[in-house]
């Protein structure tokens, strides 16, 4: 089974998850960790370590808000055969992860699909519509 | 394979929540189901695919299904459109 956690600056992750839950009309099984602006990040690291430790036997995707940011940087240390990090997550990417759109394939394949969908969700709309016309 | 012309009646068109309901419903059928609009053809089982149509109220799309339960699928999905995705009374 694939487990997930979203770790972001402030409450961005919680808001993203809440919006996705509204759209999909279901409670999502995802851990939310907020990077406290006031702190030194140690609470965030402890929370993430504890979450990863609880996921023995599962694959884990860590979603972060921005490549190079603290939440992303602390996440990279966990990357391994069972853990992947996707930075810059947005609503399309999150929806793709939780949608029953496609059968769960291999872990790597699923992670690539989510990355692609998140990227596909960024468009200059005039250009996108121009291409369609 | 069967097709049905379907008008969009709900005010917000095929927006996120409507697309989620539609893809959820489509996934209950084994048939391959597509929406066709403005020469674009998307998988009705894909929420994000549906959103790329950017189809609005008043637009007419084509529902297409192929498979063992194609008739039931078109009927159920057509009903969802006709019910305005249960968004409006």
Backbone of each chain as ProteinMPNN parsed JSONL, in Angstrom:
{"seq_chain_A": "XXXXXXXXXXXXXXXXXXXXXXXXXXXXXXXXXXXXXXXXXXXXXXXXXXXXXXXXXXXXXXXXXXXXXXXXXXXXXXXXXXXXXXXXXXXXXXXXXXXXXXXXXXXXXXXXXXXXXXXXXXXXXXXXXXXXX", "coords_chain_A": {"N_chain_A": [[0.846, -1.203, 0.0], [0.389, 2.285, -0.675], [1.462, 4.997, 1.126], [1.062, 8.406, 2.218], [2.416, 11.687, 2.788], [2.195, 15.148, 3.359], [4.225, 17.922, 3.375], [4.863, 21.145, 4.235], [5.587, 24.72, 3.947], [4.163, 26.548, 6.509], [0.557, 26.51, 6.616], [-0.052, 25.596, 4.117], [-0.09, 22.961, 3.059], [-2.147, 21.733, 4.529], [-4.341, 23.199, 3.665], [-4.377, 22.573, 0.915], [-4.956, 19.839, 1.038], [-7.453, 19.936, 2.254], [-8.977, 21.208, 0.268], [-8.782, 19.336, -1.795], [-10.122, 17.234, -0.574], [-12.675, 18.299, -0.466], [-13.303, 18.453, -3.184], [-13.159, 15.77, -3.991], [-14.921, 14.708, -2.3], [-14.402, 13.074, -0.097], [-12.7, 11.821, 2.799], [-9.259, 12.14, 3.005], [-6.533, 9.912, 3.149], [-3.912, 11.011, 4.374], [-0.984, 12.254, 5.836], [-0.399, 15.362, 7.403], [2.042, 17.789, 7.62], [3.216, 20.728, 9.037], [5.564, 23.265, 8.46], [6.84, 25.11, 10.928], [7.138, 28.503, 11.027], [8.365, 29.935, 13.008], [10.029, 28.221, 14.333], [12.987, 26.017, 14.447], [12.827, 23.972, 12.737], [13.118, 21.496, 13.828], [10.931, 20.225, 14.998], [9.376, 19.606, 12.82], [11.041, 17.781, 11.521], [11.132, 15.717, 13.406], [8.438, 14.92, 13.396], [8.193, 13.983, 10.79], [10.054, 11.907, 10.748], [8.87, 10.209, 12.615], [6.504, 9.59, 11.307], [7.418, 8.239, 8.986], [8.639, 6.073, 10.22], [6.456, 4.699, 11.164], [5.454, 3.527, 8.907], [6.303, 1.015, 8.115], [6.827, -1.536, 5.785], [5.275, -0.396, 3.895], [5.02, 1.588, 0.909], [6.041, 4.977, 0.52], [5.034, 8.255, -0.288], [6.326, 11.441, -0.207], [5.074, 14.573, -0.247], [6.087, 17.808, -1.102], [6.25, 21.427, -0.857], [8.017, 23.114, -2.279], [10.863, 22.789, -4.224], [14.03, 22.744, -2.785], [13.289, 24.241, -0.631], [12.932, 24.31, 3.004], [11.108, 22.205, 3.963], [11.278, 20.449, 1.822], [14.0, 19.937, 1.686], [14.535, 18.626, 4.138], [13.169, 16.346, 3.674], [14.475, 14.916, 1.699], [16.397, 13.263, 2.746], [15.164, 10.93, 3.35], [14.711, 9.53, 1.065], [14.482, 6.56, -0.789], [14.302, 3.049, -1.755], [11.678, 2.6, -1.017], [10.615, 5.043, -0.529], [9.67, 8.104, -1.904], [10.097, 11.476, -2.988], [8.07, 14.155, -3.954], [8.348, 17.283, -5.153], [7.006, 20.654, -5.075], [4.273, 20.233, -5.17], [0.931, 20.391, -6.389], [-2.605, 21.159, -6.784], [-3.698, 19.61, -9.017], [-1.794, 17.51, -9.106], [-2.046, 16.331, -6.595], [-4.707, 15.513, -6.679], [-4.52, 13.646, -8.714], [-3.019, 11.679, -7.47], [-4.8, 10.73, -5.557], [-7.017, 10.018, -6.966], [-9.198, 7.588, -8.347], [-8.481, 7.106, -10.865], [-6.736, 5.453, -12.339], [-5.552, 2.102, -12.301], [-3.597, 0.995, -9.532], [-0.338, 1.037, -10.318], [3.073, 0.086, -10.653], [5.181, 1.378, -8.069], [7.071, 3.356, -8.794], [6.14, 4.07, -11.309], [3.656, 5.153, -10.687], [4.431, 7.379, -9.191], [5.701, 8.868, -11.16], [3.567, 9.458, -12.807], [2.029, 11.122, -11.21], [3.778, 13.266, -10.912], [3.888, 14.126, -13.586], [1.236, 14.876, -14.044], [0.936, 16.978, -12.268], [2.692, 18.804, -13.421], [1.449, 19.12, -15.893], [-0.685, 20.561, -15.089], [0.0, 23.174, -15.027], [-0.345, 25.947, -16.887], [-0.155, 28.494, -19.414], [-3.004, 29.898, -20.079], [-4.054, 31.093, -22.377], [-2.284, 30.282, -24.34], [-2.585, 27.556, -24.141], [-5.252, 27.238, -24.928], [-5.011, 28.251, -27.451], [-3.445, 26.34, -28.68], [-5.217, 24.272, -28.674], [-7.137, 25.153, -30.413]], "CA_chain_A": [[0.0, 0.0, 0.0], [1.176, 3.513, -0.765], [1.065, 6.002, 2.108], [1.529, 9.725, 1.793], [2.513, 12.789, 3.743], [2.474, 16.433, 2.699], [4.978, 18.735, 4.33], [4.943, 22.444, 3.549], [5.678, 25.943, 4.726], [2.882, 26.969, 7.083], [-0.625, 25.65, 6.483], [-0.326, 25.345, 2.698], [-0.42, 21.552, 2.851], [-3.467, 21.443, 5.093], [-5.334, 23.815, 2.777], [-4.437, 21.767, -0.313], [-5.648, 18.59, 1.346], [-8.871, 20.232, 2.498], [-9.623, 21.474, -1.02], [-8.882, 18.049, -2.503], [-11.183, 16.467, 0.088], [-13.957, 18.884, -0.907], [-13.55, 18.074, -4.585], [-13.356, 14.324, -4.108], [-15.978, 14.364, -1.35], [-13.988, 11.985, 0.792], [-11.575, 12.096, 3.691], [-8.061, 11.573, 2.391], [-5.579, 9.289, 4.064], [-2.618, 11.655, 4.168], [-0.468, 12.968, 7.007], [-0.059, 16.748, 7.077], [3.04, 18.367, 8.525], [3.454, 22.139, 8.73], [6.838, 23.829, 8.92], [6.58, 26.269, 11.775], [8.031, 29.602, 10.636], [9.101, 30.445, 14.177], [10.939, 27.214, 14.875], [14.215, 25.699, 13.72], [12.558, 22.83, 11.864], [13.325, 20.203, 14.5], [9.625, 19.588, 15.22], [8.987, 19.068, 11.508], [11.867, 16.597, 11.263], [10.679, 14.658, 14.321], [7.143, 14.434, 12.914], [8.403, 13.228, 9.557], [10.728, 10.659, 11.141], [7.888, 9.351, 13.284], [5.567, 9.106, 10.284], [8.112, 7.243, 8.155], [8.874, 4.881, 11.052], [5.178, 3.969, 11.304], [5.003, 3.0, 7.609], [7.075, -0.186, 7.753], [6.113, -2.437, 4.866], [4.53, 0.377, 2.901], [5.71, 2.611, 0.122], [5.645, 6.306, 1.002], [5.305, 9.439, -1.095], [6.363, 12.694, 0.55], [4.813, 15.744, -1.087], [6.583, 19.053, -0.51], [5.72, 22.566, -1.62], [8.972, 23.796, -3.165], [12.197, 22.202, -4.282], [15.035, 23.631, -2.197], [12.787, 24.792, 0.62], [13.233, 23.46, 4.16], [10.357, 20.946, 4.002], [11.802, 19.568, 0.781], [15.367, 19.537, 2.038], [14.56, 17.618, 5.207], [12.542, 15.12, 3.158], [15.331, 14.175, 0.769], [17.206, 12.258, 3.462], [14.395, 9.686, 3.484], [14.54, 8.899, -0.246], [15.01, 5.2, -0.871], [13.476, 2.177, -2.603], [10.26, 2.657, -0.608], [10.207, 6.429, -0.251], [9.978, 9.066, -2.961], [9.66, 12.84, -2.673], [7.622, 14.974, -5.093], [8.329, 18.685, -4.714], [6.151, 21.568, -5.849], [2.963, 19.598, -5.411], [-0.209, 21.299, -6.572], [-3.89, 20.467, -6.697], [-3.823, 18.516, -9.994], [-0.948, 16.388, -8.721], [-2.645, 15.686, -5.423], [-5.921, 14.826, -7.136], [-4.095, 12.47, -9.475], [-2.577, 10.659, -6.514], [-5.917, 10.152, -4.815], [-8.105, 9.62, -7.857], [-9.225, 6.177, -8.741], [-8.4, 7.159, -12.323], [-6.009, 4.354, -12.967], [-5.181, 1.082, -11.321], [-2.274, 1.207, -8.941], [0.722, 0.303, -10.991], [4.291, 0.044, -9.869], [5.382, 2.589, -7.269], [7.813, 4.33, -9.6], [5.243, 4.489, -12.394], [2.635, 6.002, -10.083], [5.073, 8.641, -8.824], [5.938, 9.611, -12.406], [2.272, 9.954, -13.298], [1.636, 12.266, -10.373], [4.662, 14.373, -11.298], [3.483, 14.61, -14.91], [-0.068, 15.538, -13.953], [1.168, 18.261, -11.599], [3.29, 19.682, -14.433], [0.419, 19.4, -16.901], [-1.662, 21.486, -14.526], [0.482, 24.559, -15.129], [-0.502, 26.38, -18.284], [-0.62, 29.82, -19.806], [-4.246, 29.378, -20.65], [-4.252, 31.569, -23.764], [-1.487, 29.414, -25.216], [-3.2, 26.224, -24.135], [-6.452, 27.276, -25.777], [-4.534, 28.463, -28.822], [-2.999, 25.041, -29.197], [-6.394, 23.418, -28.88], [-7.975, 25.634, -31.521]], "C_chain_A": [[0.881, 1.253, 0.0], [0.616, 4.546, 0.218], [1.634, 7.349, 1.684], [1.546, 10.719, 2.944], [2.783, 14.059, 2.938], [3.11, 17.337, 3.747], [5.325, 20.057, 3.645], [5.263, 23.578, 4.524], [4.273, 26.291, 5.232], [1.768, 25.982, 6.79], [-0.986, 25.341, 5.034], [-0.778, 23.907, 2.449], [-1.809, 21.207, 3.343], [-4.566, 21.998, 4.178], [-5.495, 22.996, 1.493], [-5.232, 20.489, -0.084], [-7.139, 18.85, 1.558], [-9.62, 20.5, 1.193], [-9.803, 20.169, -1.799], [-9.992, 17.19, -1.898], [-12.557, 16.979, -0.312], [-14.304, 18.398, -2.305], [-13.907, 16.594, -4.688], [-14.447, 13.815, -3.165], [-15.619, 13.118, -0.548], [-12.813, 12.439, 1.644], [-10.348, 11.415, 3.092], [-7.111, 11.054, 3.457], [-4.191, 9.859, 3.785], [-2.233, 12.402, 5.45], [-0.101, 14.395, 6.573], [0.929, 17.276, 8.112], [3.316, 19.808, 8.078], [4.811, 22.57, 9.287], [6.534, 25.126, 9.663], [7.616, 27.357, 11.489], [8.919, 30.052, 11.789], [10.211, 29.48, 14.619], [12.175, 26.994, 14.011], [14.044, 24.475, 12.829], [12.664, 21.491, 12.567], [11.999, 19.481, 14.742], [9.159, 18.91, 13.933], [9.748, 17.765, 11.222], [11.411, 15.424, 12.132], [9.361, 14.04, 13.836], [7.321, 13.543, 11.686], [9.071, 11.886, 9.862], [9.729, 9.685, 11.754], [6.917, 8.763, 12.271], [6.208, 7.994, 9.456], [8.296, 5.945, 8.95], [7.605, 4.04, 11.187], [4.767, 3.251, 10.02], [5.769, 1.759, 7.174], [6.238, -1.095, 6.861], [5.322, -1.715, 3.803], [5.48, 1.249, 2.078], [5.2, 3.962, 0.619], [5.989, 7.371, -0.032], [5.263, 10.645, -0.169], [6.135, 13.832, -0.443], [5.363, 16.975, -0.376], [6.17, 20.22, -1.408], [6.723, 23.185, -2.597], [10.347, 23.143, -3.083], [13.21, 23.197, -3.706], [14.592, 24.278, -0.907], [13.069, 23.817, 1.774], [12.435, 22.157, 4.186], [10.893, 19.933, 2.985], [13.184, 19.042, 1.166], [15.416, 18.488, 3.141], [13.982, 16.293, 4.712], [13.507, 14.263, 2.352], [16.142, 13.092, 1.468], [16.489, 10.916, 3.566], [14.248, 8.934, 2.158], [15.219, 7.531, -0.273], [14.089, 4.363, -1.731], [11.981, 2.292, -2.284], [9.753, 4.075, -0.369], [10.64, 7.335, -1.4], [9.43, 10.426, -2.545], [9.226, 13.528, -3.968], [7.517, 16.407, -4.592], [7.378, 19.503, -5.586], [4.765, 21.011, -6.11], [1.874, 20.67, -5.534], [-1.497, 20.472, -6.575], [-4.04, 19.354, -7.741], [-2.992, 17.282, -9.611], [-1.539, 15.604, -7.565], [-3.906, 14.904, -5.816], [-5.562, 13.559, -7.898], [-3.722, 11.331, -8.532], [-3.774, 9.95, -5.869], [-7.073, 9.682, -5.683], [-8.048, 8.137, -8.144], [-9.114, 6.087, -10.254], [-7.805, 5.901, -12.93], [-5.628, 3.334, -11.913], [-3.783, 1.349, -10.775], [-1.233, 0.359, -9.641], [1.92, 0.221, -10.079], [4.486, 1.396, -9.194], [5.995, 3.698, -8.117], [6.917, 4.938, -10.693], [4.197, 5.468, -11.861], [3.218, 7.382, -9.751], [5.306, 9.501, -10.075], [4.636, 10.219, -12.93], [1.824, 11.179, -12.508], [2.483, 13.481, -10.733], [4.198, 14.991, -12.61], [2.176, 15.395, -14.833], [0.067, 16.9, -13.283], [1.759, 19.257, -12.602], [2.264, 20.075, -15.497], [-0.584, 20.447, -16.415], [-1.23, 22.938, -14.592], [0.472, 24.977, -16.594], [-0.689, 27.879, -18.369], [-1.866, 29.536, -20.635], [-4.473, 29.848, -22.081], [-3.472, 30.686, -24.743], [-2.1, 28.026, -25.309], [-4.424, 26.194, -25.057], [-6.06, 27.48, -27.232], [-4.115, 27.155, -29.459], [-4.191, 24.144, -29.511], [-7.172, 23.832, -30.111], [-7.393, 25.327, -32.86]], "O_chain_A": [[1.961, 1.277, 0.59], [-0.556, 4.917, 0.145], [2.571, 7.417, 0.889], [0.804, 10.605, 3.919], [3.517, 14.032, 1.95], [2.597, 17.492, 4.855], [5.993, 20.08, 2.611], [5.215, 23.413, 5.743], [3.316, 26.321, 4.458], [1.994, 24.774, 6.723], [-2.092, 24.88, 4.751], [-1.737, 23.669, 1.714], [-2.559, 20.49, 2.68], [-5.586, 21.348, 3.949], [-6.614, 22.756, 1.04], [-6.069, 20.105, -0.901], [-7.983, 18.079, 1.099], [-10.762, 20.07, 1.03], [-10.857, 19.934, -2.389], [-10.715, 16.503, -2.619], [-13.493, 16.198, -0.48], [-15.432, 17.99, -2.581], [-14.846, 16.22, -5.39], [-14.843, 12.651, -3.223], [-16.446, 12.227, -0.354], [-12.042, 13.318, 1.26], [-10.403, 10.243, 2.718], [-6.915, 11.666, 4.508], [-3.399, 9.265, 3.054], [-3.055, 13.087, 6.059], [0.447, 14.594, 5.489], [0.683, 17.216, 9.317], [3.608, 20.07, 6.912], [5.152, 22.275, 10.433], [6.038, 26.096, 9.091], [8.814, 27.156, 11.685], [10.055, 30.486, 11.593], [11.208, 29.897, 15.209], [12.388, 27.668, 13.003], [15.01, 23.995, 12.235], [12.341, 20.457, 11.982], [11.95, 18.252, 14.697], [8.625, 17.801, 13.95], [9.175, 16.785, 10.746], [11.315, 14.29, 11.663], [9.182, 12.823, 13.857], [6.687, 12.495, 11.561], [8.696, 10.857, 9.301], [9.74, 8.491, 11.451], [6.548, 7.591, 12.356], [5.609, 6.938, 9.251], [8.128, 4.851, 8.411], [7.673, 2.817, 11.309], [3.833, 2.45, 10.036], [5.87, 1.484, 5.978], [5.078, -1.381, 7.16], [4.758, -2.343, 2.907], [6.582, 1.588, 2.507], [4.064, 4.074, 1.081], [7.09, 7.388, -0.581], [4.293, 10.848, 0.562], [6.923, 14.023, -1.37], [5.13, 17.161, 0.819], [5.792, 20.027, -2.564], [6.326, 23.723, -3.63], [10.909, 22.974, -2.001], [13.235, 24.362, -4.104], [15.415, 24.809, -0.162], [13.402, 22.653, 1.548], [13.017, 21.096, 4.41], [10.953, 18.732, 3.25], [13.489, 17.862, 0.994], [16.235, 17.57, 3.095], [14.276, 15.238, 5.273], [13.382, 13.038, 2.318], [16.53, 12.107, 0.84], [17.114, 9.89, 3.835], [13.717, 7.824, 2.132], [16.361, 7.369, 0.158], [13.186, 4.899, -2.372], [11.132, 2.109, -3.156], [8.583, 4.271, -0.04], [11.8, 7.339, -1.813], [8.425, 10.514, -1.838], [9.946, 13.484, -4.966], [6.704, 16.713, -3.72], [7.002, 19.091, -6.684], [4.158, 21.286, -7.145], [1.91, 21.703, -4.867], [-1.475, 19.255, -6.393], [-4.468, 18.254, -7.392], [-3.442, 16.149, -9.777], [-1.532, 14.373, -7.558], [-4.135, 13.788, -5.349], [-6.216, 12.527, -7.749], [-4.066, 10.173, -8.767], [-3.759, 8.736, -5.664], [-7.997, 9.029, -5.2], [-6.98, 7.525, -8.175], [-9.585, 5.127, -10.863], [-8.317, 5.363, -13.912], [-5.408, 3.684, -10.753], [-2.91, 1.863, -11.475], [-1.247, -0.869, -9.564], [1.783, 0.282, -8.857], [4.018, 2.423, -9.684], [5.501, 4.824, -8.15], [6.943, 6.141, -10.954], [3.891, 6.477, -12.496], [2.589, 8.411, -9.996], [5.126, 10.718, -10.04], [4.614, 11.344, -13.429], [1.306, 12.144, -13.07], [1.967, 14.593, -10.845], [4.12, 16.213, -12.741], [2.025, 16.438, -15.469], [-0.598, 17.86, -13.673], [1.366, 20.424, -12.624], [2.223, 21.223, -15.94], [-1.239, 21.122, -17.209], [-2.002, 23.835, -14.252], [1.193, 24.422, -17.422], [-1.314, 28.478, -17.494], [-1.789, 29.005, -21.743], [-5.012, 29.11, -22.905], [-3.949, 30.386, -25.837], [-2.138, 27.404, -26.371], [-4.609, 25.269, -25.848], [-6.7, 26.945, -28.137], [-4.396, 26.898, -30.629], [-4.182, 23.371, -30.469], [-7.788, 23.002, -30.78], [-7.986, 25.67, -33.884]]}, "seq_chain_B": "XXXXXXXXXXXXXXXXXXXXXXXXXXXXXXXXXXXXXXXXXXXXXXXXXXXXXXXXXXXXXXXXXXXXXXXXXXXXXXXXXXXXXXXXX", "coords_chain_B": {"N_chain_B": [[-20.35, -0.328, -29.578], [-21.657, 2.678, -28.32], [-23.162, 5.94, -28.668], [-24.065, 9.134, -27.317], [-25.627, 12.241, -27.541], [-25.157, 14.915, -25.352], [-26.311, 17.501, -23.382], [-24.963, 20.124, -21.333], [-26.194, 21.062, -18.304], [-25.85, 22.137, -15.76], [-24.927, 25.077, -13.898], [-22.202, 25.591, -13.446], [-20.841, 24.027, -15.189], [-18.479, 21.529, -16.404], [-16.843, 21.429, -13.923], [-14.491, 21.104, -11.147], [-15.662, 19.549, -8.949], [-17.889, 18.418, -10.192], [-16.633, 16.991, -12.191], [-15.275, 15.17, -10.648], [-17.376, 13.669, -9.573], [-18.393, 12.602, -11.933], [-16.22, 11.092, -12.966], [-15.929, 9.282, -10.925], [-18.352, 7.894, -11.069], [-18.136, 6.85, -13.678], [-16.066, 5.087, -13.325], [-17.296, 2.962, -12.174], [-18.15, 1.282, -14.077], [-17.37, -1.277, -16.443], [-17.007, -0.776, -19.082], [-15.249, 1.04, -21.677], [-15.205, 4.474, -21.513], [-15.859, 7.59, -22.959], [-15.613, 11.169, -23.28], [-16.508, 13.524, -25.666], [-15.636, 16.575, -27.036], [-15.494, 19.516, -28.857], [-13.614, 18.413, -30.687], [-11.895, 17.236, -28.947], [-11.113, 14.316, -27.153], [-11.682, 12.651, -24.251], [-10.887, 10.455, -21.52], [-13.507, 9.332, -19.617], [-13.154, 8.322, -17.139], [-11.172, 9.656, -15.973], [-10.578, 12.179, -13.854], [-8.99, 14.502, -14.126], [-8.613, 14.542, -16.833], [-11.184, 15.074, -17.736], [-11.484, 17.682, -16.811], [-9.826, 19.073, -18.547], [-11.346, 19.535, -20.76], [-12.768, 21.828, -20.356], [-15.521, 22.419, -20.453], [-18.634, 24.099, -20.611], [-21.745, 25.351, -19.181], [-24.548, 24.792, -21.234], [-23.066, 23.892, -23.353], [-22.704, 21.219, -25.723], [-21.886, 17.887, -25.465], [-20.426, 14.75, -26.491], [-21.219, 11.595, -25.328], [-19.536, 8.589, -25.146], [-19.425, 5.101, -25.22], [-18.025, 1.866, -24.845], [-18.314, -1.503, -24.459], [-19.188, -4.236, -22.227], [-21.134, -3.253, -20.414], [-22.036, -0.931, -21.628], [-24.455, 0.339, -22.285], [-25.802, 0.725, -19.845], [-23.944, 2.362, -18.64], [-23.949, 4.708, -20.224], [-26.548, 5.489, -19.789], [-26.59, 5.967, -16.974], [-24.642, 7.973, -16.708], [-25.663, 9.947, -18.368], [-27.95, 10.526, -16.906], [-26.796, 11.702, -14.649], [-25.769, 14.081, -15.708], [-28.22, 15.197, -16.506], [-29.407, 15.559, -14.062], [-28.091, 17.72, -13.224], [-25.743, 17.276, -11.925], [-26.486, 17.013, -9.335], [-26.266, 19.446, -8.127], [-27.9, 21.611, -8.178], [-31.079, 22.719, -7.145]], "CA_chain_B": [[-20.063, 1.041, -29.125], [-22.805, 3.572, -28.475], [-22.897, 7.359, -28.413], [-25.252, 9.932, -26.985], [-25.378, 13.676, -27.385], [-25.574, 15.31, -24.006], [-26.121, 18.912, -23.072], [-24.555, 20.412, -19.949], [-27.239, 21.916, -17.745], [-25.503, 22.802, -14.484], [-24.38, 26.416, -14.124], [-20.735, 25.645, -13.376], [-20.25, 23.173, -16.21], [-17.672, 20.395, -15.925], [-15.827, 21.929, -12.996], [-13.776, 20.058, -10.418], [-16.493, 18.604, -8.191], [-18.704, 17.669, -11.149], [-15.734, 16.045, -12.864], [-14.981, 14.105, -9.681], [-18.549, 12.793, -9.534], [-18.495, 11.921, -13.216], [-15.177, 10.065, -13.088], [-16.247, 8.253, -9.928], [-19.436, 7.09, -11.642], [-17.625, 6.131, -14.852], [-15.202, 3.999, -12.861], [-18.108, 1.833, -11.716], [-18.482, 0.456, -15.238], [-16.201, -1.897, -17.08], [-16.888, -0.249, -20.451], [-14.432, 2.23, -21.928], [-16.147, 5.586, -21.637], [-15.167, 8.813, -23.37], [-16.366, 12.396, -23.533], [-15.956, 14.195, -26.844], [-16.072, 17.969, -27.078], [-14.572, 20.343, -29.65], [-12.56, 17.563, -31.26], [-11.094, 16.593, -27.903], [-11.725, 13.096, -26.629], [-11.0, 12.323, -22.992], [-11.37, 9.31, -20.757], [-14.457, 9.776, -18.595], [-12.729, 7.795, -15.841], [-10.08, 10.509, -15.507], [-11.038, 13.486, -13.365], [-8.199, 15.592, -14.694], [-8.895, 14.546, -18.266], [-12.475, 15.76, -17.922], [-11.28, 19.122, -16.588], [-9.155, 19.703, -19.695], [-12.335, 19.901, -21.781], [-13.253, 23.165, -20.026], [-16.868, 22.493, -21.02], [-19.479, 24.967, -19.791], [-23.198, 25.223, -19.297], [-25.06, 25.037, -22.581], [-22.288, 23.133, -24.344], [-23.147, 19.856, -25.987], [-20.775, 16.954, -25.623], [-20.845, 13.4, -26.885], [-20.818, 10.485, -24.456], [-19.263, 7.396, -25.957], [-19.059, 3.96, -24.373], [-17.847, 0.594, -25.545], [-18.035, -2.588, -23.518], [-20.329, -5.064, -21.834], [-22.179, -2.473, -19.747], [-22.036, 0.395, -22.256], [-25.794, 0.935, -22.256], [-26.035, 1.172, -18.472], [-23.012, 3.462, -18.373], [-24.449, 5.921, -20.882], [-27.783, 5.858, -19.089], [-26.264, 6.518, -15.652], [-23.898, 9.226, -16.858], [-26.636, 10.909, -18.898], [-28.796, 10.925, -15.77], [-26.02, 12.607, -13.793], [-25.805, 15.387, -16.395], [-29.601, 15.711, -16.469], [-29.677, 15.971, -12.667], [-27.191, 18.854, -12.98], [-24.73, 16.792, -10.981], [-27.073, 17.17, -7.989], [-25.759, 20.693, -7.547], [-28.932, 22.65, -8.141], [-32.424, 22.19, -6.837]], "C_chain_B": [[-21.303, 1.91, -29.335], [-22.413, 5.003, -28.099], [-24.199, 8.06, -28.067], [-24.842, 11.389, -26.901], [-25.925, 14.109, -26.037], [-25.287, 16.787, -23.776], [-25.712, 19.064, -21.604], [-25.532, 21.437, -19.375], [-26.821, 22.67, -16.484], [-24.703, 24.071, -14.74], [-22.858, 26.427, -14.23], [-20.049, 24.761, -14.409], [-19.43, 22.041, -15.621], [-16.505, 20.894, -15.079], [-15.326, 20.777, -12.125], [-14.692, 19.052, -9.719], [-17.382, 17.766, -9.121], [-17.852, 16.604, -11.847], [-15.395, 14.878, -11.937], [-16.153, 13.123, -9.608], [-18.642, 11.949, -10.808], [-17.456, 10.802, -13.331], [-15.435, 8.921, -12.107], [-17.323, 7.313, -10.467], [-18.913, 6.239, -12.805], [-16.778, 4.931, -14.449], [-15.989, 2.797, -12.348], [-18.458, 0.881, -12.856], [-17.215, -0.108, -15.869], [-15.977, -1.337, -18.474], [-15.866, 0.882, -20.514], [-15.391, 3.378, -22.21], [-15.381, 6.867, -21.959], [-16.151, 9.977, -23.461], [-15.694, 13.077, -24.723], [-16.543, 15.601, -26.912], [-15.033, 18.769, -27.855], [-13.368, 19.555, -30.165], [-11.618, 16.965, -30.217], [-11.853, 15.376, -27.39], [-10.957, 12.701, -25.375], [-11.664, 11.133, -22.317], [-12.281, 9.803, -19.627], [-14.094, 9.253, -17.206], [-11.596, 8.615, -15.246], [-10.592, 11.896, -15.136], [-10.299, 14.626, -14.073], [-8.366, 15.671, -16.205], [-10.175, 15.311, -18.557], [-12.287, 17.271, -17.787], [-10.656, 19.806, -17.808], [-10.137, 20.07, -20.807], [-12.807, 21.346, -21.589], [-14.647, 23.387, -20.624], [-17.812, 23.205, -20.054], [-20.96, 24.68, -20.003], [-23.637, 25.578, -20.726], [-24.296, 24.285, -23.651], [-22.904, 21.748, -24.534], [-21.919, 18.975, -26.186], [-21.327, 15.618, -26.125], [-20.317, 12.404, -25.858], [-20.635, 9.264, -25.343], [-18.849, 6.26, -25.022], [-18.967, 2.7, -25.208], [-17.492, -0.481, -24.526], [-19.326, -3.254, -23.082], [-21.47, -4.249, -21.233], [-22.298, -1.055, -20.323], [-23.39, 1.102, -22.151], [-26.085, 1.517, -20.868], [-25.162, 2.384, -18.142], [-23.529, 4.77, -18.968], [-25.707, 6.428, -20.181], [-27.466, 6.568, -17.765], [-25.561, 7.865, -15.766], [-24.808, 10.316, -17.416], [-27.535, 11.435, -17.793], [-28.077, 11.938, -14.88], [-25.976, 14.013, -14.405], [-27.195, 16.011, -16.267], [-29.974, 16.194, -15.068], [-28.814, 17.156, -12.264], [-26.175, 18.502, -11.902], [-25.173, 16.962, -9.519], [-26.594, 18.451, -7.3], [-26.853, 21.735, -7.357], [-30.278, 22.017, -7.882], [-33.363, 22.507, -7.988]], "O_chain_B": [[-21.921, 1.878, -30.4], [-21.479, 5.239, -27.332], [-25.283, 7.637, -28.469], [-23.841, 11.732, -26.271], [-27.021, 13.714, -25.638], [-24.162, 17.254, -23.954], [-26.067, 18.246, -20.755], [-25.672, 22.54, -19.902], [-27.378, 23.724, -16.176], [-23.904, 24.138, -15.674], [-22.293, 27.188, -15.015], [-18.821, 24.743, -14.5], [-19.65, 21.634, -14.481], [-15.342, 20.794, -15.47], [-15.69, 19.62, -12.34], [-14.522, 17.843, -9.875], [-17.605, 16.578, -8.885], [-18.293, 15.475, -12.062], [-15.247, 13.742, -12.385], [-15.957, 11.908, -9.584], [-18.929, 10.752, -10.764], [-17.784, 9.69, -13.747], [-15.192, 7.754, -12.413], [-17.218, 6.093, -10.338], [-19.216, 5.049, -12.897], [-16.764, 3.903, -15.126], [-15.417, 1.733, -12.115], [-19.0, -0.199, -12.624], [-16.146, 0.502, -15.829], [-14.865, -1.416, -18.997], [-15.645, 1.59, -19.532], [-16.284, 3.26, -23.049], [-14.383, 7.186, -21.313], [-17.347, 9.793, -23.685], [-14.47, 13.191, -24.777], [-17.757, 15.797, -26.854], [-13.841, 18.711, -27.555], [-12.231, 20.017, -30.071], [-10.66, 16.272, -30.56], [-13.072, 15.408, -27.218], [-9.753, 12.45, -25.418], [-12.845, 10.853, -22.524], [-11.863, 10.598, -18.787], [-14.664, 9.694, -16.208], [-11.111, 8.317, -14.154], [-10.985, 12.681, -15.999], [-10.91, 15.582, -14.55], [-8.27, 16.751, -16.788], [-10.243, 16.096, -19.503], [-12.86, 18.045, -18.554], [-10.924, 20.978, -18.071], [-9.791, 20.84, -21.704], [-13.199, 22.007, -22.551], [-14.91, 24.426, -21.23], [-17.797, 22.954, -18.849], [-21.36, 23.895, -20.863], [-23.151, 26.537, -21.325], [-24.817, 24.06, -24.743], [-23.531, 21.191, -23.633], [-21.032, 19.291, -26.979], [-22.538, 15.403, -26.171], [-19.123, 12.374, -25.56], [-21.48, 8.955, -26.183], [-18.016, 6.451, -24.136], [-19.731, 2.498, -26.151], [-16.489, -0.375, -23.819], [-20.415, -2.878, -23.516], [-22.64, -4.518, -21.507], [-22.618, -0.107, -19.607], [-23.454, 2.315, -21.953], [-26.55, 2.649, -20.739], [-25.594, 3.308, -17.453], [-23.544, 5.805, -18.302], [-25.901, 7.631, -20.007], [-28.009, 7.635, -17.477], [-25.852, 8.789, -15.006], [-24.737, 11.469, -16.991], [-27.847, 12.625, -17.739], [-28.677, 12.908, -14.418], [-26.129, 15.01, -13.698], [-27.331, 17.196, -15.961], [-30.762, 17.126, -14.914], [-28.805, 17.555, -11.099], [-25.805, 19.337, -11.076], [-24.353, 17.042, -8.605], [-26.527, 18.533, -6.074], [-26.757, 22.617, -6.504], [-30.568, 20.915, -8.347], [-34.541, 22.154, -7.939]]}, "name": "protein", "num_of_chains": 2, "seq": "XXXXXXXXXXXXXXXXXXXXXXXXXXXXXXXXXXXXXXXXXXXXXXXXXXXXXXXXXXXXXXXXXXXXXXXXXXXXXXXXXXXXXXXXXXXXXXXXXXXXXXXXXXXXXXXXXXXXXXXXXXXXXXXXXXXXXXXXXXXXXXXXXXXXXXXXXXXXXXXXXXXXXXXXXXXXXXXXXXXXXXXXXXXXXXXXXXXXXXXXXXXXXXXXXXXXXXXXXXXXXX"}
